[in-house]
Amino acid sequence: LCLQYNWNSDLWDRRTNVRVGLRYEETDVVSSALNATYSGSSWVGAGNELNIVEARDADGNIIQGFTNVEGNYDVLLPNFDFDIEPWENIVLRASFSETITRPNYNDIKGGLSPNGTQFFPNTRPQASAGNPDLEPIQSQNIDLSFEWYYAPGSYLSVGYFDKKVENFIGIGRTSSTIFEIPNIVGGALWNRAIAESGLDPNNYTAVGRYILDNYQSDPLVDGETILSSPNDPSIIFDLSQPINQRTANVDGWEFNLQHAFGDSGYGFIINATIVDADVAYDVRNSLENQFALTGLSDSANFIGFYDGEKLKIRAAYNWRDDFLAGIGQGQGTTTNPTFTKAYGQWDLGVTYILNKNATFYFSGLNLTNETRHVYGLTKRQVLQGVQTGARFDVGFRYNFDFK
């Protein structure tokens, strides 16, 4: 449901525009997934790892079952925009809005599965799941700007933005017997072996070896394999799934200058964004799980252009400061950071209009073959050096007129 009111008139004899809007949305999420089912656990040769046993039918096929998980949320999103021209060629703008970003499909997908089918006796196995009941990321936005249109095709603007962002999505971790899979460790056979042998319960392999050597007549022992009993306590899993985690504030400044040299077709554009947030990654506590905003950094661009009747040229230098790209370095870690070092590249685009139907174009990206550097806790901890090389495109476009 959307409502909007527009008002365009003069305020204090100055041209003024006001837009007020309200949007209401309700979203239902139903996520179904086909998952394997599990019948118990097994332990072969009293080794270092136990196995999670998948349930199978008489033909040896894995038995699967559907899980259905639902979620629901509604939002009321106001919007207010105001602009006024207090002096000729100068515009002041002010806006307030609430906006949402919906969770991505990987976060809300159904399904629940162990992260592997083996686990150490003295640890909790890992499992992961989506979360269809996630709330969207919701932001309260304030935007203020000053704009000066000092010549045809030329302007200067300064803007300030402030965003209070709620429901950032992170990874939550809980412990649960979610699959209700019997665990040999702590079960009846396990406890009997400890009571009769006097072995230390923390000496897992010794207890397992005692069971294999002394209980071959038990139906749960088959040669070098120990099986769980349905009455054994369930395996406790550490479950990871997306959750709405934190609130953060982001604010910053935007600067833009575009200048055209009269009617010559030549000009340039300079812009820069300076951004700050109240949640940053602390490299001094890298072993702790942290919430931090990824992808935030200052940036700037310089563009020189020629815009002629037939020929159009655009050369740009695009720069971005260091930023946190993610947490976890793809090596089983969930805490250590991944940073991308400050990076800039030159790009070029050329278009030649032969006539109203035919156009030639050329583009070049990363003309000077710059290297992207990815690092960890410090810039000396190099994780990647990526050099993709320059890329060039040459083309011809023709528009057919069938009139």
C-alpha positions in Angstrom: 0.0 0.0 0.0 1.5 3.4 -1.1 0.3 6.9 -0.4 2.0 10.1 -1.8 1.3 13.8 -1.7 3.2 16.3 -3.9 3.2 20.1 -3.3 4.9 22.4 -5.8 4.6 26.1 -5.3 6.3 29.2 -3.9 7.4 29.6 -0.3 8.4 33.1 0.7 8.4 33.8 -3.0 10.9 31.0 -3.6 10.3 27.9 -5.8 9.6 25.0 -3.4 8.8 21.3 -3.8 7.5 19.0 -1.1 6.9 15.3 -1.4 5.4 13.2 1.4 4.9 9.5 1.1 4.1 6.4 3.1 4.5 2.8 2.1 3.2 -0.3 4.0 4.4 -3.8 3.1 3.8 -7.2 4.6 5.9 -10.2 3.6 5.4 -13.9 4.2 8.2 -16.3 3.7 7.8 -20.1 3.3 10.9 -22.1 2.7 10.9 -25.8 2.0 14.0 -28.0 1.7 14.7 -31.6 1.1 17.2 -32.9 3.7 18.8 -36.2 4.5 17.7 -37.9 7.7 20.0 -39.6 10.2 19.7 -42.8 12.2 22.5 -42.7 14.6 26.3 -42.6 15.0 29.1 -45.1 14.5 32.7 -45.5 15.7 35.2 -47.5 13.7 38.3 -48.9 15.3 38.1 -46.5 18.3 39.7 -43.9 16.0 39.8 -40.1 16.4 36.5 -39.5 14.7 32.9 -40.7 15.0 30.5 -40.9 12.1 27.0 -39.6 11.6 25.0 -42.3 10.0 22.5 -41.4 7.3 19.2 -43.3 7.4 18.8 -45.6 4.4 16.0 -47.7 2.9 16.1 -51.4 2.1 17.8 -50.6 -1.3 20.5 -48.5 0.4 19.2 -45.2 -0.7 19.4 -42.2 1.7 16.0 -41.4 3.2 15.1 -37.8 2.8 12.4 -35.6 4.2 11.0 -32.1 3.7 11.4 -29.3 6.3 9.1 -26.3 6.1 10.1 -23.1 7.9 8.0 -19.9 7.8 8.7 -16.2 8.5 6.7 -13.0 8.5 7.4 -9.3 8.8 5.7 -6.0 8.0 7.1 -2.5 7.6 5.8 1.0 7.5 8.1 3.3 5.6 7.7 7.1 5.6 9.4 9.5 3.2 9.7 13.3 3.2 11.6 15.3 0.5 11.9 19.1 0.6 13.8 21.4 -1.8 13.8 25.2 -2.1 15.7 27.7 -4.3 16.5 30.5 -1.9 18.7 32.3 -4.4 18.9 32.0 -8.1 20.8 28.9 -9.3 21.2 27.7 -5.6 19.1 24.7 -4.4 18.8 23.4 -0.8 17.5 19.9 -0.2 16.5 18.0 2.9 15.1 14.4 3.0 14.1 11.9 5.6 13.2 8.4 4.7 13.0 4.9 6.0 14.2 2.2 3.6 14.7 -1.6 3.7 17.1 -4.1 2.2 15.7 -7.6 2.2 17.8 -10.6 3.2 19.4 -12.5 0.3 18.1 -15.9 -0.7 21.1 -17.7 0.9 20.2 -16.3 4.3 16.5 -17.1 4.2 16.6 -20.5 2.4 15.3 -23.5 4.3 17.4 -26.5 5.1 19.3 -27.8 8.0 22.4 -29.9 7.6 25.5 -31.0 9.5 28.8 -29.5 8.2 30.2 -33.0 7.4 29.4 -36.4 8.7 32.4 -36.9 11.1 33.2 -35.3 14.4 35.7 -35.7 17.2 34.5 -37.4 20.4 35.5 -34.4 22.6 33.9 -31.7 20.4 30.5 -30.7 19.2 29.9 -31.2 15.5 28.9 -28.1 13.4 25.6 -27.6 11.6 24.2 -24.8 9.6 20.8 -23.6 8.5 19.1 -20.6 6.8 16.6 -18.4 8.7 13.4 -17.6 6.8 12.2 -15.5 9.8 14.9 -12.8 9.3 13.8 -9.2 9.4 14.9 -6.9 6.6 17.8 -4.5 7.2 16.0 -1.2 7.9 17.6 2.3 7.7 16.5 5.7 8.9 18.1 8.2 6.5 18.7 11.9 6.7 20.1 13.6 3.7 21.0 17.3 3.4 22.6 19.0 0.4 23.6 22.4 -1.0 23.8 22.7 -4.8 25.1 25.7 -6.9 24.5 25.7 -10.6 27.0 28.4 -11.4 27.1 28.0 -15.2 25.5 26.0 -18.0 26.6 22.4 -17.5 28.5 23.2 -14.4 27.6 22.8 -10.7 29.1 22.4 -7.2 27.3 20.3 -4.5 28.0 19.4 -0.9 25.9 16.8 0.8 25.7 15.3 4.3 24.1 11.9 5.1 23.3 10.1 8.3 21.9 6.6 8.4 20.8 4.6 11.5 20.7 1.0 10.3 18.9 -1.7 12.2 18.8 -5.5 11.9 22.2 -6.0 10.3 22.5 -9.7 9.5 25.2 -11.7 11.2 25.9 -15.3 12.2 24.3 -16.5 15.4 25.6 -19.6 17.1 23.5 -21.8 19.5 23.9 -25.4 20.8 21.1 -27.9 20.3 20.3 -31.5 19.8 18.5 -30.5 16.6 18.8 -33.7 14.7 18.2 -36.0 17.7 21.0 -38.3 16.6 22.1 -40.8 19.3 25.7 -40.3 20.5 27.8 -43.3 21.5 29.9 -41.0 23.8 27.9 -40.8 27.0 25.6 -43.6 26.0 24.8 -46.9 27.9 27.7 -48.9 26.4 30.1 -46.0 27.0 29.1 -45.6 30.6 29.3 -49.4 31.2 32.9 -49.5 29.8 34.0 -46.6 32.1 32.4 -48.2 35.2 34.0 -51.6 34.6 37.4 -50.4 33.4 38.0 -47.4 35.6 39.4 -45.6 32.5 39.5 -41.8 32.4 36.4 -40.7 30.4 38.6 -38.1 28.6 40.8 -40.9 27.2 38.3 -41.5 24.3 40.3 -43.9 22.2 41.1 -46.1 25.3 37.5 -46.3 26.2 36.5 -47.2 22.6 39.2 -49.8 22.5 38.0 -51.3 25.7 34.5 -51.6 24.2 35.8 -53.4 21.1 38.0 -55.8 23.1 35.4 -56.8 25.7 31.9 -56.4 24.3 31.9 -58.3 21.0 28.8 -60.2 22.1 26.9 -56.9 22.4 24.5 -56.3 19.4 25.9 -52.7 19.2 29.5 -54.0 18.5 30.2 -55.4 15.1 33.9 -56.3 14.7 35.7 -53.0 14.7 32.6 -50.9 14.6 30.6 -49.5 17.6 27.0 -48.4 16.9 24.8 -46.1 18.9 21.6 -47.1 20.7 18.3 -45.3 20.1 18.3 -44.7 23.9 21.7 -42.9 23.9 21.7 -39.2 24.6 21.5 -37.0 21.4 24.5 -35.4 19.8 24.7 -31.7 20.7 25.5 -29.6 17.6 26.8 -26.1 17.4 24.3 -24.5 15.0 25.2 -21.5 12.9 22.5 -19.5 11.1 21.9 -15.9 10.1 20.3 -13.7 12.7 19.4 -10.0 13.0 22.3 -8.9 15.0 23.1 -5.3 15.5 22.4 -1.6 14.9 25.0 0.8 13.5 25.3 4.4 12.5 26.8 5.5 9.2 27.4 9.1 8.3 29.5 11.1 5.9 30.0 13.8 3.3 29.7 13.9 -0.5 31.4 16.5 -2.6 30.8 17.0 -6.4 32.2 19.4 -8.9 31.4 19.4 -12.6 32.8 22.1 -14.8 32.2 22.6 -18.5 34.5 24.9 -20.4 31.9 26.9 -22.2 30.6 25.4 -25.4 33.9 23.7 -26.2 32.7 20.2 -25.2 35.6 19.8 -22.7 35.1 19.5 -19.0 35.9 17.5 -15.9 34.1 16.0 -12.9 35.5 15.5 -9.4 33.7 13.8 -6.6 34.6 12.3 -3.3 32.8 10.6 -0.5 34.0 10.5 3.1 32.2 7.9 5.3 32.4 6.9 8.9 30.7 4.3 11.1 30.5 3.5 14.8 31.2 -0.2 14.3 34.7 -1.1 13.0 36.8 -4.2 13.2 39.3 -4.3 16.1 42.4 -6.1 14.9 43.6 -6.3 18.5 40.8 -8.8 19.3 41.0 -10.9 16.2 40.3 -14.2 18.0 36.9 -13.0 19.1 33.7 -13.0 17.0 33.1 -9.4 16.1 30.4 -7.5 14.3 31.7 -5.0 11.8 30.4 -3.3 8.7 32.1 -4.5 5.5 32.7 -2.6 2.4 32.8 0.9 3.9 35.6 3.2 2.8 36.3 6.7 1.4 36.3 7.0 -2.3 37.0 9.6 -5.0 36.8 9.9 -8.8 38.3 12.2 -11.4 36.8 12.3 -14.8 37.9 14.3 -17.8 35.6 14.4 -20.8 35.0 15.7 -24.3 31.5 15.7 -25.6 31.4 16.7 -29.2 28.7 16.2 -31.8 30.5 13.2 -33.3 33.2 12.3 -30.9 32.8 11.6 -27.2 35.8 10.8 -24.9 35.7 10.0 -21.2 38.8 9.2 -19.1 38.4 8.4 -15.4 40.6 7.7 -12.5 38.6 5.7 -9.8 40.1 5.4 -6.3 38.9 3.6 -3.1 40.6 3.6 0.3 41.3 0.4 2.4 38.2 -1.4 3.5 37.1 -4.5 5.4 36.0 -7.1 2.8 34.9 -9.8 5.2 35.5 -11.8 8.4 37.0 -15.2 8.1 39.7 -16.1 5.6 38.3 -19.2 4.0 40.6 -21.5 6.0 38.2 -22.7 8.7 38.5 -19.4 10.5 35.5 -17.4 11.5 37.2 -14.4 13.1 40.3 -13.2 11.3 39.7 -10.2 9.0 40.2 -9.8 5.2 41.0 -6.3 4.1 41.4 -4.8 0.7 44.2 -2.3 0.3 43.6 1.2 -1.2 43.3 0.9 -5.0 42.9 3.1 -8.0 42.7 2.5 -11.8 42.4 4.4 -15.0 39.6 3.7 -17.5 38.9 5.1 -20.9 35.8 5.2 -23.1 35.6 6.6 -26.7 32.5 6.8 -28.9 32.4 8.0 -32.5 29.0 8.6 -34.0 29.3 8.0 -37.8 25.7 8.8 -38.5 22.3 8.4 -36.9 22.4 4.6 -37.3 26.1 3.7 -36.9 28.4 4.1 -33.9 31.9 2.9 -33.2 33.1 2.5 -29.6 36.2 1.7 -27.7 36.6 1.1 -23.9 39.7 0.3 -21.8 39.5 -0.8 -18.2 42.5 -0.8 -15.8 44.8 0.7 -18.4 47.9 0.7 -16.2 47.4 -2.9 -15.1 47.1 -2.2 -11.4 47.2 -4.9 -8.7 44.6 -5.5 -6.0 46.2 -6.4 -2.6 44.2 -8.4 0.0 45.7 -8.6 3.5 44.8 -9.8 7.0 45.6 -8.3 10.4 48.4 -6.1 8.9 49.4 -5.2 5.4 52.4 -7.5 5.8 50.1 -10.4 6.1 49.4 -10.7 2.4 46.6 -13.0 1.5 46.2 -12.3 -2.2 47.7 -10.2 -5.0 45.3 -10.1 -7.9 46.4 -8.7 -11.3 43.7 -9.1 -13.9 45.4 -7.0 -16.5 43.9 -4.4 -18.7 40.7 -5.1 -20.6 39.8 -3.6 -24.0 36.6 -3.7 -25.9 36.1 -2.5 -29.5 32.7 -2.5 -31.1 30.4 -1.3 -33.8 26.7 -0.7 -33.2 24.1 -0.2 -36.0 20.5 0.6 -35.5 18.1 -0.4 -38.2 15.3 1.9 -39.2 12.3 0.0 -40.6 10.1 3.0 -41.2 
